Amino acid sequence: MTSTDAAHPSNAGAAAVAETPAFTTASSAERDTAAPAGAKAAAAATAVPAADKAGSSKLGLLYMVTRGQPTNYDMLVFRTLNRELGRPNANADNLASRLRDELMPGRSWVLKHLPGSRAQLRRTLENPLWGVPGAVNFIDARTKWFDGAVTEALADGIQQVVIVAAGYDTRAYRLGAPGVRFFEVDLPSASHAKKALVEKLKFVEDPSRLPTFVAADLSRVSLAEALAGTPFDPSQRTLFTVEGLIYYLPQAAAAGLLAALSGLAAPGSRVYFDFMSQDALDGRGNFPGFKVTRKSVANKGEPFLSGIGPSREAVAAALAPHGLGLREFLTPKDMVGLMLPHESWSDRKPPIASFYYYAAADK
Ligand SMILES: C[S@@+](CC[C@H](N)C(=O)[O-])C[C@H]1O[C@@H](n2cnc3c(N)ncnc32)[C@H](O)[C@@H]1O
């Protein structure tokens, strides 16, 4: 897979069934009112709001260092930085660098061989003038939080894990245990490429320990259809993770995804996801780096399309119609306290990107 043919989350329309007021779109012009599964949701999802793209040439260095890469490549590169720099907030993903080296040999060579290039890239990404303060820590904290969700679920006896929009997630290879079955759902191109890559890199010795790769475009098929014909067992308690996807879905598709997850979740199941502050999308409040991020992802054809609240009540209201109860709700500040305790909060230069929030639900 090359950076240009890689999967774009903006294509994820997904199994939309009902409109939930708690999820709101970026603007009324983008509103996706009916949004049944399929073409309409997909079409709505791929439309990049003009305002998001405008001014893209002003992105300067940030644009330069991430240009031509889909966001799942960006996530992968960001995930390696604090680790390779030996910073205390680094995540535990020891496989991310190997994936990066295979997928992006040129960029990896520069990072590995040009003295100071990792630190320079980090400074560029996080520069308050043109970058996103806390962008790298965000990926570290988020990675650690989702890792914790998997570890805790397995410790509590859950033996089935569905990773929606897996991208270059490595949890199946790092955190798996005998008897636990992982499913990695992604677009066909991304899924096939990932399977080939992890087989080539021999991430697991025993092929029977590989996850089930579910190649599905969720803008065309529901998650239930995607998982049909796989060993997925809806009668078993399941952990579902949705990392880095929901804000790329139109409003109805985001609600539809929650409905689909709930429909597949046996009692005792858990759903973990991150989401975008609706205040940031609406231009309310102070979110350093938000405009730059919004334009950067829109330039990649992956615009931000929906947000929530971001209050605890708004998340609970988004979950309730689907029979899901709020298990955990974290603001960016909460996340710093939990996952980056050596950092201290600053409104001007947040230690973690301040427009992403995190929530978990119980079925
Ligand atoms: C921003 S990436 C996040 C990847 C990974 N979860 C992470 O945090 O590194 C979003 C992922 O969603 C996948 N995706 C986008 N549209 C999709 C669709 N219609 N169906 C299934 N997966 C999709 C992309 O291929 C990509 O891997």
PDBQT file of the ligand as one rigid body, heavy atoms in Angstrom, charges set to zero:
ROOT
HETATM    1  C1  LIG A 401      -7.396   7.857  11.738  1.00  0.00    +0.000 C 
HETATM    2  S1  LIG A 401      -7.270   6.176  11.293  1.00  0.00    +0.000 S 
HETATM    3  C2  LIG A 401      -7.157   5.462  12.905  1.00  0.00    +0.000 C 
HETATM    4  C3  LIG A 401      -6.428   4.171  12.860  1.00  0.00    +0.000 C 
HETATM    5  C4  LIG A 401      -6.141   3.523  14.214  1.00  0.00    +0.000 C 
HETATM    6  N1  LIG A 401      -7.350   3.206  14.936  1.00  0.00    +0.000 N 
HETATM    7  C5  LIG A 401      -5.230   4.407  15.037  1.00  0.00    +0.000 C 
HETATM    8  O1  LIG A 401      -5.694   5.040  15.984  1.00  0.00    +0.000 OA
HETATM    9  O2  LIG A 401      -4.049   4.469  14.730  1.00  0.00    +0.000 OA
HETATM   10  C6  LIG A 401      -8.892   5.687  10.772  1.00  0.00    +0.000 C 
HETATM   11  C7  LIG A 401      -9.018   4.272  10.196  1.00  0.00    +0.000 C 
HETATM   12  O3  LIG A 401     -10.385   4.091   9.763  1.00  0.00    +0.000 OA
HETATM   13  C8  LIG A 401     -10.397   3.266   8.596  1.00  0.00    +0.000 C 
HETATM   14  N2  LIG A 401     -11.624   3.499   7.815  1.00  0.00    +0.000 N 
HETATM   15  C9  LIG A 401     -11.940   4.613   7.132  1.00  0.00    +0.000 A 
HETATM   16  N3  LIG A 401     -13.085   4.479   6.485  1.00  0.00    +0.000 NA
HETATM   17  C10 LIG A 401     -13.536   3.243   6.749  1.00  0.00    +0.000 A 
HETATM   18  C11 LIG A 401     -14.684   2.512   6.320  1.00  0.00    +0.000 A 
HETATM   19  N4  LIG A 401     -15.576   3.047   5.518  1.00  0.00    +0.000 N 
HETATM   20  N5  LIG A 401     -14.822   1.252   6.763  1.00  0.00    +0.000 NA
HETATM   21  C12 LIG A 401     -13.895   0.699   7.582  1.00  0.00    +0.000 A 
HETATM   22  N6  LIG A 401     -12.795   1.359   8.029  1.00  0.00    +0.000 NA
HETATM   23  C13 LIG A 401     -12.607   2.609   7.602  1.00  0.00    +0.000 A 
HETATM   24  C14 LIG A 401      -9.168   3.739   7.851  1.00  0.00    +0.000 C 
HETATM   25  O4  LIG A 401      -8.748   2.812   6.892  1.00  0.00    +0.000 OA
HETATM   26  C15 LIG A 401      -8.175   3.986   8.972  1.00  0.00    +0.000 C 
HETATM   27  O5  LIG A 401      -7.369   2.874   9.184  1.00  0.00    +0.000 OA
ENDROOT
TORSDOF 0
